[in-house]
Every structure is written in C-alpha cells, then in structure tokens.
Amino acid sequence: MDLQSRKIKFVLEFLKLQNEEAVSRLEKALKTEKKTTGKENVRPMTVEQFNKRIDKSIEDSESGKLTEDRDLMAEIEKWS
C-alpha cells in the first residue's frame, strides 16, 4: 500500500475513535513528529508552479479526469 493510501486509511480509523485519551496520545505524537521532521522538506511553491498546478487541475476537470467523492469513499472502504 502506498503512503497516500496508508494516510487515508489512518485518517478513517482515527475518525472512528471514541476514546479521548487515544486521540490525545495521537495528537501528541503528531505534534512531536512535526517538530522533529519535515521542516527540511517543505518548500513553498513558486507562483509559476502554483499556476501550473491550477492549469492542470482545470484541464483535468474539463477532460473528465475526476473522481466523485462517493466513488472515492466507496474505493477507500474496500481497503479495510
């Protein structure tokens, strides 16, 4: 399973949690992780990169390269 799929699966499981202590522990772990990693990999987009991404999104939308939210949720449900 790729990283993006794993993250979506994690979020879905997180949303099912009813235990406040478990949520607090996960929040603390995320906060700690954000402090120690990732900062060196984060670089803002240039205006040119941003505009290219917008153009690509518009192009994908116009050519029908979209996934409806209900279809995506149905696909995600199959992962569990």
TORDO-317073 format. One record per atom (N, C-alpha, C, O): atom name; x negated, y, z. Coordinates in pm, whole numbers. Layout:
BEGIN
@atomo->CA; xx->X; yy->Y; zz->Z
...
***
This chain:
BEGIN
@atomo->N; xx->-85; yy->-117; zz->0
@atomo->CA; xx->0; yy->0; zz->0
@atomo->C; xx->-90; yy->123; zz->0
@atomo->O; xx->-185; yy->131; zz->78
@atomo->N; xx->-60; yy->219; zz->-87
@atomo->CA; xx->-143; yy->338; zz->-95
@atomo->C; xx->-114; yy->432; zz->23
@atomo->O; xx->-17; yy->414; zz->97
@atomo->N; xx->-199; yy->532; zz->39
@atomo->CA; xx->-190; yy->622; zz->154
@atomo->C; xx->-56; yy->696; zz->156
@atomo->O; xx->5; yy->708; zz->262
@atomo->N; xx->-12; yy->746; zz->43
@atomo->CA; xx->113; yy->821; zz->39
@atomo->C; xx->231; yy->733; zz->84
@atomo->O; xx->317; yy->778; zz->159
@atomo->N; xx->233; yy->611; zz->39
@atomo->CA; xx->339; yy->517; zz->79
@atomo->C; xx->334; yy->489; zz->228
@atomo->O; xx->437; yy->482; zz->295
@atomo->N; xx->214; yy->473; zz->279
@atomo->CA; xx->198; yy->447; zz->423
@atomo->C; xx->247; yy->566; zz->506
@atomo->O; xx->310; yy->547; zz->609
@atomo->N; xx->217; yy->687; zz->461
@atomo->CA; xx->261; yy->805; zz->534
@atomo->C; xx->413; yy->815; zz->534
@atomo->O; xx->472; yy->847; zz->637
@atomo->N; xx->475; yy->789; zz->421
@atomo->CA; xx->621; yy->795; zz->415
@atomo->C; xx->682; yy->689; zz->507
@atomo->O; xx->778; yy->716; zz->579
@atomo->N; xx->626; yy->570; zz->504
@atomo->CA; xx->676; yy->464; zz->591
@atomo->C; xx->661; yy->503; zz->738
@atomo->O; xx->751; yy->479; zz->819
@atomo->N; xx->547; yy->564; zz->772
@atomo->CA; xx->523; yy->609; zz->909
@atomo->C; xx->627; yy->712; zz->951
@atomo->O; xx->684; yy->703; zz->1060
@atomo->N; xx->652; yy->810; zz->864
@atomo->CA; xx->749; yy->915; zz->896
@atomo->C; xx->888; yy->854; zz->918
@atomo->O; xx->958; yy->893; zz->1011
@atomo->N; xx->926; yy->760; zz->834
@atomo->CA; xx->1057; yy->697; zz->851
@atomo->C; xx->1067; yy->624; zz->984
@atomo->O; xx->1169; yy->631; zz->1052
@atomo->N; xx->961; yy->556; zz->1022
@atomo->CA; xx->961; yy->486; zz->1151
@atomo->C; xx->961; yy->587; zz->1266
@atomo->O; xx->1028; yy->566; zz->1367
@atomo->N; xx->886; yy->695; zz->1250
@atomo->CA; xx->882; yy->800; zz->1352
@atomo->C; xx->1021; yy->858; zz->1375
@atomo->O; xx->1060; yy->883; zz->1490
@atomo->N; xx->1095; yy->880; zz->1268
@atomo->CA; xx->1229; yy->938; zz->1280
@atomo->C; xx->1325; yy->846; zz->1355
@atomo->O; xx->1426; yy->892; zz->1408
@atomo->N; xx->1295; yy->719; zz->1360
@atomo->CA; xx->1381; yy->623; zz->1431
@atomo->C; xx->1353; yy->620; zz->1581
@atomo->O; xx->1432; yy->566; zz->1658
@atomo->N; xx->1239; yy->677; zz->1623
@atomo->CA; xx->1201; yy->672; zz->1764
@atomo->C; xx->1302; yy->745; zz->1852
@atomo->O; xx->1350; yy->853; zz->1817
@atomo->N; xx->1335; yy->685; zz->1965
@atomo->CA; xx->1426; yy->746; zz->2062
@atomo->C; xx->1355; yy->771; zz->2195
@atomo->O; xx->1413; yy->829; zz->2286
@atomo->N; xx->1230; yy->728; zz->2206
@atomo->CA; xx->1154; yy->739; zz->2329
@atomo->C; xx->1072; yy->868; zz->2328
@atomo->O; xx->980; yy->883; zz->2248
@atomo->N; xx->1108; yy->961; zz->2416
@atomo->CA; xx->1040; yy->1091; zz->2419
@atomo->C; xx->891; yy->1077; zz->2451
@atomo->O; xx->808; yy->1151; zz->2398
@atomo->N; xx->856; yy->983; zz->2536
@atomo->CA; xx->716; yy->962; zz->2572
@atomo->C; xx->635; yy->916; zz->2449
@atomo->O; xx->523; yy->960; zz->2428
@atomo->N; xx->693; yy->828; zz->2371
@atomo->CA; xx->625; yy->781; zz->2249
@atomo->C; xx->605; yy->896; zz->2151
@atomo->O; xx->499; yy->908; zz->2090
@atomo->N; xx->706; yy->980; zz->2136
@atomo->CA; xx->693; yy->1096; zz->2047
@atomo->C; xx->583; yy->1189; zz->2098
@atomo->O; xx->503; yy->1240; zz->2019
@atomo->N; xx->579; yy->1212; zz->2227
@atomo->CA; xx->476; yy->1298; zz->2286
@atomo->C; xx->336; yy->1242; zz->2261
@atomo->O; xx->244; yy->1318; zz->2229
@atomo->N; xx->320; yy->1111; zz->2275
@atomo->CA; xx->189; yy->1049; zz->2250
@atomo->C; xx->147; yy->1065; zz->2104
@atomo->O; xx->31; yy->1094; zz->2074
@atomo->N; xx->242; yy->1047; zz->2014
@atomo->CA; xx->211; yy->1063; zz->1872
@atomo->C; xx->179; yy->1209; zz->1838
@atomo->O; xx->90; yy->1236; zz->1757
@atomo->N; xx->252; yy->1302; zz->1899
@atomo->CA; xx->222; yy->1444; zz->1878
@atomo->C; xx->81; yy->1477; zz->1925
@atomo->O; xx->7; yy->1549; zz->1858
@atomo->N; xx->45; yy->1424; zz->2041
@atomo->CA; xx->-89; yy->1448; zz->2096
@atomo->C; xx->-195; yy->1388; zz->2005
@atomo->O; xx->-298; yy->1451; zz->1980
@atomo->N; xx->-171; yy->1267; zz->1955
@atomo->CA; xx->-267; yy->1203; zz->1866
@atomo->C; xx->-285; yy->1283; zz->1737
@atomo->O; xx->-396; yy->1299; zz->1688
@atomo->N; xx->-174; yy->1334; zz->1684
@atomo->CA; xx->-181; yy->1414; zz->1561
@atomo->C; xx->-257; yy->1544; zz->1586
@atomo->O; xx->-339; yy->1585; zz->1504
@atomo->N; xx->-229; yy->1608; zz->1697
@atomo->CA; xx->-297; yy->1733; zz->1731
@atomo->C; xx->-448; yy->1710; zz->1745
@atomo->O; xx->-528; yy->1790; zz->1696
@atomo->N; xx->-485; yy->1602; zz->1810
@atomo->CA; xx->-627; yy->1568; zz->1826
@atomo->C; xx->-692; yy->1540; zz->1692
@atomo->O; xx->-802; yy->1587; zz->1665
@atomo->N; xx->-623; yy->1465; zz->1608
@atomo->CA; xx->-675; yy->1430; zz->1475
@atomo->C; xx->-694; yy->1555; zz->1390
@atomo->O; xx->-794; yy->1568; zz->1320
@atomo->N; xx->-598; yy->1646; zz->1396
@atomo->CA; xx->-608; yy->1768; zz->1317
@atomo->C; xx->-726; yy->1854; zz->1361
@atomo->O; xx->-786; yy->1924; zz->1280
@atomo->N; xx->-759; yy->1850; zz->1489
@atomo->CA; xx->-872; yy->1928; zz->1540
@atomo->C; xx->-1005; yy->1871; zz->1492
@atomo->O; xx->-1101; yy->1945; zz->1469
@atomo->N; xx->-1011; yy->1738; zz->1477
@atomo->CA; xx->-1140; yy->1674; zz->1451
@atomo->C; xx->-1166; yy->1644; zz->1304
@atomo->O; xx->-1282; yy->1626; zz->1265
@atomo->N; xx->-1062; yy->1637; zz->1221
@atomo->CA; xx->-1083; yy->1603; zz->1081
@atomo->C; xx->-1001; yy->1691; zz->990
@atomo->O; xx->-909; yy->1760; zz->1033
@atomo->N; xx->-1035; yy->1687; zz->864
@atomo->CA; xx->-954; yy->1751; zz->764
@atomo->C; xx->-990; yy->1894; zz->732
@atomo->O; xx->-971; yy->1938; zz->619
@atomo->N; xx->-1042; yy->1967; zz->829
@atomo->CA; xx->-1070; yy->2108; zz->803
@atomo->C; xx->-1171; yy->2126; zz->691
@atomo->O; xx->-1161; yy->2220; zz->612
@atomo->N; xx->-1267; yy->2036; zz->685
@atomo->CA; xx->-1370; yy->2048; zz->583
@atomo->C; xx->-1317; yy->2013; zz->444
@atomo->O; xx->-1379; yy->2048; zz->344
@atomo->N; xx->-1204; yy->1944; zz->437
@atomo->CA; xx->-1147; yy->1904; zz->308
@atomo->C; xx->-1041; yy->2000; zz->257
@atomo->O; xx->-995; yy->1986; zz->143
@atomo->N; xx->-1001; yy->2095; zz->338
@atomo->CA; xx->-893; yy->2184; zz->300
@atomo->C; xx->-950; yy->2310; zz->235
@atomo->O; xx->-1027; yy->2385; zz->295
@atomo->N; xx->-908; yy->2328; zz->112
@atomo->CA; xx->-946; yy->2450; zz->41
@atomo->C; xx->-822; yy->2507; zz->-23
@atomo->O; xx->-744; yy->2433; zz->-83
@atomo->N; xx->-801; yy->2636; zz->-13
@atomo->CA; xx->-682; yy->2693; zz->-76
@atomo->C; xx->-690; yy->2683; zz->-228
@atomo->O; xx->-799; yy->2684; zz->-286
@atomo->N; xx->-574; yy->2674; zz->-290
@atomo->CA; xx->-569; yy->2673; zz->-437
@atomo->C; xx->-598; yy->2812; zz->-488
@atomo->O; xx->-571; yy->2912; zz->-422
@atomo->N; xx->-654; yy->2815; zz->-605
@atomo->CA; xx->-665; yy->2943; zz->-673
@atomo->C; xx->-529; yy->2976; zz->-733
@atomo->O; xx->-444; yy->2888; zz->-747
@atomo->N; xx->-510; yy->3100; zz->-769
@atomo->CA; xx->-385; yy->3140; zz->-833
@atomo->C; xx->-369; yy->3062; zz->-963
@atomo->O; xx->-258; yy->3022; zz->-998
@atomo->N; xx->-477; yy->3040; zz->-1034
@atomo->CA; xx->-472; yy->2964; zz->-1159
@atomo->C; xx->-426; yy->2821; zz->-1135
@atomo->O; xx->-341; yy->2770; zz->-1208
@atomo->N; xx->-481; yy->2755; zz->-1034
@atomo->CA; xx->-441; yy->2619; zz->-1001
@atomo->C; xx->-294; yy->2614; zz->-961
@atomo->O; xx->-221; yy->2524; zz->-1002
@atomo->N; xx->-252; yy->2711; zz->-883
@atomo->CA; xx->-113; yy->2718; zz->-838
@atomo->C; xx->-19; yy->2733; zz->-958
@atomo->O; xx->82; yy->2664; zz->-967
@atomo->N; xx->-53; yy->2825; zz->-1047
@atomo->CA; xx->31; yy->2847; zz->-1166
@atomo->C; xx->35; yy->2724; zz->-1256
@atomo->O; xx->139; yy->2694; zz->-1314
@atomo->N; xx->-78; yy->2653; zz->-1269
@atomo->CA; xx->-80; yy->2529; zz->-1348
@atomo->C; xx->13; yy->2424; zz->-1286
@atomo->O; xx->83; yy->2353; zz->-1357
@atomo->N; xx->11; yy->2417; zz->-1155
@atomo->CA; xx->98; yy->2320; zz->-1086
@atomo->C; xx->245; yy->2356; zz->-1107
@atomo->O; xx->328; yy->2267; zz->-1129
@atomo->N; xx->276; yy->2482; zz->-1102
@atomo->CA; xx->414; yy->2526; zz->-1128
@atomo->C; xx->454; yy->2492; zz->-1270
@atomo->O; xx->562; yy->2437; zz->-1293
@atomo->N; xx->367; yy->2524; zz->-1366
@atomo->CA; xx->397; yy->2494; zz->-1507
@atomo->C; xx->420; yy->2345; zz->-1528
@atomo->O; xx->511; yy->2306; zz->-1600
@atomo->N; xx->338; yy->2262; zz->-1465
@atomo->CA; xx->352; yy->2116; zz->-1478
@atomo->C; xx->485; yy->2071; zz->-1417
@atomo->O; xx->553; yy->1985; zz->-1473
@atomo->N; xx->522; yy->2128; zz->-1305
@atomo->CA; xx->649; yy->2092; zz->-1241
@atomo->C; xx->767; yy->2128; zz->-1329
@atomo->O; xx->862; yy->2051; zz->-1342
@atomo->N; xx->762; yy->2246; zz->-1388
@atomo->CA; xx->870; yy->2288; zz->-1478
@atomo->C; xx->877; yy->2196; zz->-1599
@atomo->O; xx->985; yy->2154; zz->-1641
@atomo->N; xx->760; yy->2165; zz->-1654
@atomo->CA; xx->754; yy->2074; zz->-1770
@atomo->C; xx->813; yy->1937; zz->-1736
@atomo->O; xx->891; yy->1882; zz->-1813
@atomo->N; xx->775; yy->1883; zz->-1620
@atomo->CA; xx->828; yy->1754; zz->-1577
@atomo->C; xx->979; yy->1759; zz->-1559
@atomo->O; xx->1051; yy->1666; zz->-1598
@atomo->N; xx->1028; yy->1868; zz->-1502
@atomo->CA; xx->1171; yy->1883; zz->-1481
@atomo->C; xx->1246; yy->1888; zz->-1614
@atomo->O; xx->1348; yy->1822; zz->-1631
@atomo->N; xx->1194; yy->1966; zz->-1707
@atomo->CA; xx->1260; yy->1979; zz->-1836
@atomo->C; xx->1259; yy->1850; zz->-1917
@atomo->O; xx->1348; yy->1826; zz->-1998
@atomo->N; xx->1156; yy->1767; zz->-1895
@atomo->CA; xx->1147; yy->1642; zz->-1971
@atomo->C; xx->1210; yy->1524; zz->-1896
@atomo->O; xx->1201; yy->1409; zz->-1939
@atomo->N; xx->1274; yy->1554; zz->-1783
@atomo->CA; xx->1346; yy->1450; zz->-1710
@atomo->C; xx->1258; yy->1359; zz->-1625
@atomo->O; xx->1302; yy->1252; zz->-1583
@atomo->N; xx->1136; yy->1400; zz->-1600
@atomo->CA; xx->1045; yy->1320; zz->-1518
@atomo->C; xx->1068; yy->1351; zz->-1370
@atomo->O; xx->981; yy->1404; zz->-1301
@atomo->N; xx->1186; yy->1317; zz->-1324
@atomo->CA; xx->1225; yy->1343; zz->-1187
@atomo->C; xx->1277; yy->1216; zz->-1123
@atomo->O; xx->1322; yy->1125; zz->-1191
@atomo->N; xx->1271; yy->1212; zz->-992
@atomo->CA; xx->1332; yy->1104; zz->-916
@atomo->C; xx->1435; yy->1167; zz->-823
@atomo->O; xx->1401; yy->1253; zz->-742
@atomo->N; xx->1557; yy->1124; zz->-835
@atomo->CA; xx->1663; yy->1176; zz->-748
@atomo->C; xx->1634; yy->1133; zz->-605
@atomo->O; xx->1578; yy->1026; zz->-581
@atomo->N; xx->1671; yy->1217; zz->-510
@atomo->CA; xx->1643; yy->1188; zz->-371
@atomo->C; xx->1704; yy->1055; zz->-326
@atomo->O; xx->1641; yy->980; zz->-251
@atomo->N; xx->1825; yy->1025; zz->-370
@atomo->CA; xx->1888; yy->899; zz->-330
@atomo->C; xx->1813; yy->778; zz->-386
@atomo->O; xx->1805; yy->674; zz->-322
@atomo->N; xx->1758; yy->793; zz->-508
@atomo->CA; xx->1680; yy->684; zz->-568
@atomo->C; xx->1549; yy->665; zz->-491
@atomo->O; xx->1506; yy->552; zz->-469
@atomo->N; xx->1487; yy->776; zz->-453
@atomo->CA; xx->1363; yy->767; zz->-376
@atomo->C; xx->1387; yy->701; zz->-241
@atomo->O; xx->1310; yy->615; zz->-198
@atomo->N; xx->1495; yy->741; zz->-174
@atomo->CA; xx->1525; yy->683; zz->-43
@atomo->C; xx->1555; yy->533; zz->-56
@atomo->O; xx->1515; yy->455; zz->30
@atomo->N; xx->1623; yy->493; zz->-163
@atomo->CA; xx->1650; yy->351; zz->-185
@atomo->C; xx->1520; yy->275; zz->-207
@atomo->O; xx->1503; yy->163; zz->-158
@atomo->N; xx->1428; yy->336; zz->-280
@atomo->CA; xx->1299; yy->272; zz->-304
@atomo->C; xx->1219; yy->260; zz->-174
@atomo->O; xx->1158; yy->156; zz->-148
@atomo->N; xx->1221; yy->365; zz->-93
@atomo->CA; xx->1149; yy->363; zz->33
@atomo->C; xx->1204; yy->256; zz->127
@atomo->O; xx->1128; yy->189; zz->197
@atomo->N; xx->1335; yy->239; zz->128
@atomo->CA; xx->1398; yy->138; zz->213
@atomo->C; xx->1348; yy->-2; zz->179
@atomo->O; xx->1344; yy->-89; zz->266
@atomo->N; xx->1311; yy->-25; zz->54
@atomo->CA; xx->1261; yy->-157; zz->12
@atomo->C; xx->1124; yy->-186; zz->70
@atomo->O; xx->1084; yy->-302; zz->78
@atomo->N; xx->1050; yy->-83; zz->110
@atomo->CA; xx->914; yy->-101; zz->159
@atomo->C; xx->911; yy->-170; zz->296
@atomo->O; xx->811; yy->-234; zz->330
@atomo->N; xx->1017; yy->-158; zz->374
@atomo->CA; xx->1012; yy->-212; zz->510
@atomo->C; xx->1032; yy->-360; zz->514
@atomo->O; xx->1030; yy->-419; zz->622
***
